[in-house]
Amino acid sequence: MLRRCDLENKTQALQVQLDFQKSLHEKEITEVKRRHEVRREETEIVRQVENERQLSEVLQKLRGDQSEQIKQYRGQLERNFHTKLENAMLAAAKDSDFASAAKEEAAEAKV
């Protein structure tokens, strides 16, 4: 009988110890999961910041490239405009010379 009580007490003590260990392990698992989640979130934030930085760099490069293209197009348009203006002025001068020559011929023909 004494031995049975002793075994029941040991069983109960072992059960209490088992419950304590189980509770301790559950707390450790919860803590590990929490730390893992925090690390995952930190990693995600770092990744997002890096992606935003890279996107910003790419956008700056695209803006620079586009600005350079616009400058080139503008220069080309200005050159085309000046060339056409010069051609128009030459044509007008030529027409004026022809008109003057025609007037002189008409005046000489009258005389």
DAQUI-V658992 format. One record per pair of residues at least 24 apart in sequence whose C-alpha atoms are under 8 Angstrom apart, sorted by sequence separation. I is the first residue (numbers start at 0). J is the second residue. D is the distance in whole Angstrom. If there is no record, write none. Layout:
i/j/d
I/J/D
I/J/D
This chain:
none
